Amino acid sequence: MAEFHSVSPLVTGIDPGELAAQRQVNALLAQMPHPDVRTPEGLALLRKATGNNEGGTQLTPSDRAVAGPGGDIRLRVFAPEGPRHAVMLRIHGGGWAAGAPEDDDVVNDSIARACGIVVVSPEYRLVPDVTVADQIEDCVAVAGWLGAHAASEFESGTLLIGGISAGGHLAAATLAALRRAGSPAFDAFAGAHLDCGAYDLGGSPSVVNSTGQTLVLTHDWIYGLLEIGLPGYDLEQRRNPSISPMFTDLTGMPPALFTVGSLDPLRDDSLLMAARWELDGSVADLDVWPEGAHGFTNMATPLGALALDRATSWITALLDGAGRTA
């Protein structure tokens, strides 16, 4: 049985067979093509490669739209039967340049059912049509709308936030932006699940040390995505607290679970962000999963299933501790 530790973030006690299965997946990931995302052809191939909803869902999602800074933002909503204990704003990944809410249908469906919460996933604008800064504004707009309307629309005013990869970055940046602005929505957020996000867009040590052989996110892909997402930004601008949540004041943040794989080039982003989260007086749990590549929790593997079970258990315990207030 997987074991989680307060001293060491490395998850232990995982069945050897589950780790072996993940290694087999990693061998396939090593053959994954990595076209130049700075070209139209490479970007098209990246967008074609995203998506992980082949398993289908038990709940039937619905769509609605809310106003955003660049026009209406589509929300994909998974609402469970029975009492709804919270509403989670969960942001999809794709390197800021690809992806859609549907890519996370299987995971969002599982979280909604396991935790008894509504999961809302926004279709934020993609780079290079906009910048990462614009995407943060999209997500902040959705968070503000939820702060004002979640209770009436979804039967709970308790909010959670989460995201994977670029979505993890956008989730953390959204919380930071709400806090800086003194938004009343900020106080409604009871917790965050931040999965393999990039929190220092200037490059954490594990990003700097990534190579062309790094699984899923190679060195060139990371820096290519940053180039098209933050065109013309120098290192100091990329590390502005409004862009890189690693550099913002994290005082008063809600409890957070950071999830990352040991083989992820964004591993150090989670390690350092979780440490800063705690040092600024907030509660942070950090799980580093051995053999986990970038985004492994969104892959149909035994290790991904374990990490998802851990996340839903964490969310349920968090809501139980808060009395599951509506």
C-alpha positions in Angstrom: 0.0 0.0 0.0 1.3 3.4 -0.9 2.7 5.3 2.1 3.0 9.1 2.5 5.5 10.8 4.8 5.8 14.2 6.4 9.6 14.1 6.4 10.4 12.8 2.9 8.1 13.6 0.0 9.0 10.3 -1.8 6.0 8.0 -1.8 7.0 4.5 -0.7 5.3 1.1 -0.3 4.1 1.0 -4.0 3.6 -2.5 -5.3 6.6 -3.5 -7.5 4.2 -4.6 -10.2 2.7 -1.2 -10.4 6.1 0.4 -10.7 7.1 -2.1 -13.4 3.9 -1.2 -15.4 4.9 2.5 -15.2 8.4 1.7 -16.5 6.8 0.0 -19.5 4.7 3.1 -20.1 7.9 5.2 -19.7 9.6 3.1 -22.4 6.8 4.1 -24.8 7.0 7.7 -23.7 10.7 7.7 -24.6 9.7 7.1 -28.3 7.3 10.1 -28.3 8.0 12.6 -31.1 8.9 16.2 -30.1 8.3 18.5 -33.0 9.4 22.1 -32.8 6.4 23.8 -31.1 7.5 27.2 -32.3 6.5 26.2 -35.8 2.8 25.9 -37.0 3.4 22.3 -38.0 4.9 21.4 -34.6 2.2 23.2 -32.7 -0.5 21.3 -34.7 1.1 18.0 -33.9 1.3 18.9 -30.2 -2.4 19.8 -30.2 -3.3 16.6 -32.0 -1.4 14.5 -29.3 -3.4 15.9 -26.4 -6.5 14.2 -24.9 -7.2 11.4 -22.5 -10.9 10.7 -22.5 -11.0 7.3 -24.2 -12.2 5.6 -21.1 -15.5 7.5 -21.1 -17.4 9.0 -18.1 -20.2 7.9 -15.8 -21.5 11.4 -15.3 -22.8 13.5 -18.3 -21.0 16.8 -18.6 -22.7 20.0 -19.4 -21.4 23.2 -20.9 -22.1 26.8 -20.1 -20.4 30.1 -20.8 -19.3 33.0 -18.6 -17.9 36.4 -19.5 -14.1 36.7 -19.7 -11.6 39.4 -20.6 -11.4 38.2 -24.2 -15.0 37.1 -24.7 -17.1 34.2 -23.3 -15.2 31.4 -21.7 -16.8 27.9 -22.0 -17.0 25.9 -18.8 -17.3 22.1 -18.9 -19.1 20.9 -15.8 -19.3 17.5 -14.0 -22.0 17.6 -11.3 -22.6 14.5 -9.2 -25.9 13.2 -7.9 -26.7 13.8 -4.2 -25.2 16.5 -1.9 -22.5 18.7 -3.5 -19.8 19.5 -0.9 -17.7 21.9 -2.9 -17.0 23.3 -6.4 -13.6 22.7 -7.9 -12.1 24.9 -10.6 -9.8 22.4 -12.3 -7.7 23.7 -15.2 -6.4 21.5 -18.0 -2.8 21.2 -19.2 -1.2 21.3 -22.6 1.8 23.5 -22.2 -0.4 26.7 -22.4 -0.5 26.0 -26.2 -2.8 23.0 -26.5 -5.6 21.1 -24.8 -9.2 21.6 -23.9 -11.5 20.8 -20.9 -12.5 17.5 -22.6 -8.9 16.2 -22.2 -9.5 15.8 -18.5 -13.0 14.3 -18.7 -12.1 10.9 -17.2 -10.2 12.5 -14.3 -12.8 15.2 -13.7 -15.6 12.7 -13.7 -13.7 10.5 -11.2 -13.0 13.4 -8.9 -16.6 14.6 -9.0 -18.0 11.2 -8.1 -15.4 10.2 -5.5 -15.5 13.5 -3.6 -19.1 14.6 -4.1 -18.1 17.9 -5.7 -18.8 19.8 -8.9 -15.8 20.0 -11.2 -15.7 23.0 -13.5 -13.1 23.1 -16.3 -12.6 26.3 -18.3 -11.6 26.6 -21.9 -9.1 29.4 -21.5 -7.5 31.0 -24.6 -4.3 29.3 -25.9 -0.9 30.7 -26.8 0.4 32.0 -29.1 -2.9 33.8 -29.8 -2.6 35.2 -26.3 0.1 35.2 -23.7 0.3 33.3 -20.5 -0.6 36.5 -18.7 -3.9 36.6 -20.6 -4.6 33.0 -19.6 -4.2 33.9 -16.0 -6.7 36.7 -16.5 -9.2 34.1 -18.0 -8.8 31.8 -15.0 -9.1 34.7 -12.6 -12.4 35.7 -14.3 -13.8 32.2 -13.9 -12.7 32.1 -10.2 -14.4 35.4 -9.6 -17.6 34.2 -11.2 -17.5 31.1 -9.1 -17.0 33.1 -6.0 -20.2 35.1 -6.8 -22.3 32.3 -8.3 -21.2 28.8 -7.1 -23.6 28.6 -4.3 -26.7 29.5 -6.4 -25.5 27.6 -9.5 -24.0 24.5 -8.0 -25.4 24.3 -4.5 -22.1 24.9 -2.7 -20.2 28.1 -2.0 -17.1 26.2 -0.9 -14.4 26.4 -3.6 -11.4 24.3 -4.5 -8.9 24.8 -7.3 -6.6 22.4 -9.1 -4.9 21.8 -12.4 -2.3 19.6 -14.1 0.9 20.8 -15.9 0.2 24.3 -17.3 -3.1 24.0 -15.5 -1.3 23.6 -12.2 0.6 26.8 -12.9 -2.5 28.6 -13.9 -4.3 27.4 -10.7 -1.5 28.7 -8.5 -1.2 31.9 -10.4 -5.0 32.4 -10.1 -4.9 32.0 -6.3 -2.0 34.5 -6.1 -3.8 37.0 -8.3 -7.0 36.8 -6.3 -5.1 37.3 -3.1 -3.1 40.3 -4.4 -6.3 41.9 -5.7 -8.2 41.4 -2.4 -10.9 39.5 -4.2 -13.7 38.2 -2.0 -13.5 35.0 -4.1 -10.1 34.2 -2.5 -11.6 33.5 0.9 -14.0 30.9 -0.6 -11.1 28.6 -1.7 -10.7 25.9 0.9 -7.9 23.9 -0.8 -5.8 23.3 -3.9 -4.5 20.3 -5.7 -1.5 21.4 -7.8 -0.3 18.6 -10.1 3.1 18.9 -11.8 2.8 22.6 -12.5 5.5 25.0 -13.5 5.8 27.7 -10.8 9.1 29.3 -11.8 8.8 30.3 -15.4 12.4 31.3 -15.3 13.4 27.7 -14.9 13.8 25.6 -11.7 17.0 23.5 -11.4 15.3 20.3 -12.7 14.1 22.3 -15.8 17.5 23.8 -16.4 19.0 20.3 -16.2 16.5 18.6 -18.5 17.7 17.2 -21.8 16.4 15.9 -25.1 15.9 12.5 -23.5 13.7 13.8 -20.7 10.3 12.0 -20.8 7.3 13.9 -22.2 8.7 17.4 -21.6 12.1 17.7 -23.2 14.4 20.7 -22.6 13.6 22.2 -26.1 9.8 21.7 -25.6 9.8 23.5 -22.2 11.7 26.5 -23.5 9.9 26.5 -26.8 6.6 26.7 -25.0 7.8 29.5 -22.8 9.0 31.3 -25.9 5.7 31.3 -27.6 3.8 31.8 -24.3 5.8 34.8 -23.1 7.2 36.3 -26.3 10.0 38.8 -25.7 10.0 38.3 -21.9 13.5 38.2 -20.4 14.3 36.2 -17.3 13.3 38.9 -14.8 10.0 39.4 -16.5 9.3 35.6 -16.6 9.9 35.6 -12.8 7.5 38.5 -12.1 5.2 37.4 -9.3 2.2 38.0 -11.5 3.5 35.3 -13.9 5.6 33.0 -11.7 3.7 32.2 -8.5 7.0 30.9 -6.9 7.9 34.5 -6.4 4.7 35.8 -4.9 3.8 36.1 -1.2 2.1 32.9 -0.3 0.8 34.0 3.1 -2.8 32.9 3.8 -3.0 30.4 1.0 -5.4 27.5 1.5 -4.1 23.9 2.2 -2.5 22.4 -0.9 -1.5 19.0 -2.1 1.4 19.0 -4.6 1.7 16.0 -6.8 4.7 15.3 -9.1 6.6 12.4 -10.5 10.3 11.8 -9.7 11.2 11.8 -13.5 9.3 15.0 -14.2 11.5 18.0 -15.3 9.1 20.1 -13.3 9.8 18.1 -10.1 11.8 20.9 -8.4 9.0 23.4 -9.1 6.8 21.3 -6.8 9.5 20.7 -4.2 10.4 24.4 -4.0 6.8 25.7 -4.2 5.6 23.3 -1.4 8.5 24.4 0.8 7.6 28.1 0.2 3.9 27.4 0.8 4.8 26.1 4.2 7.4 28.7 5.1 4.9 31.4 4.4 2.6 29.8 7.0 0.3 27.7 4.8 -0.3 24.0 4.9 1.3 21.9 2.1 1.5 18.2 1.4 4.0 17.0 -1.2 3.9 13.6 -2.9 6.8 12.7 -5.2 5.9 9.4 -7.1 8.8 7.2 -8.1 9.0 6.4 -11.8 6.4 9.1 -12.5 6.9 11.0 -15.7 5.3 14.4 -16.4 1.6 14.2 -16.3 1.5 10.6 -15.2 -1.6 11.1 -13.1 -3.6 11.8 -16.3 -2.4 8.5 -17.9 -4.3 5.2 -17.7 -1.7 3.5 -15.6 -1.7 1.8 -12.1 0.6 4.6 -10.8 -1.7 7.3 -12.1 -4.7 5.5 -10.5 -2.9 5.5 -7.2 -2.1 9.2 -7.4 -5.7 10.0 -8.3 -7.0 7.9 -5.3 -4.6 9.8 -3.1 -5.8 13.2 -4.4 -9.5 12.3 -4.0 -8.8 11.0 -0.4 -7.0 14.2 0.4 -9.8 16.3 -0.9 -12.4 14.3 1.0 -10.4 14.5 4.2 -10.0 18.3 3.7 -13.7 18.8 3.2 -14.5 16.5 6.2 -12.2 18.6 8.4 -13.9 21.7 7.2 -17.3 20.2 8.1 -18.2 20.0 4.4 -19.7 23.5 4.7 -21.9 24.6 1.8 
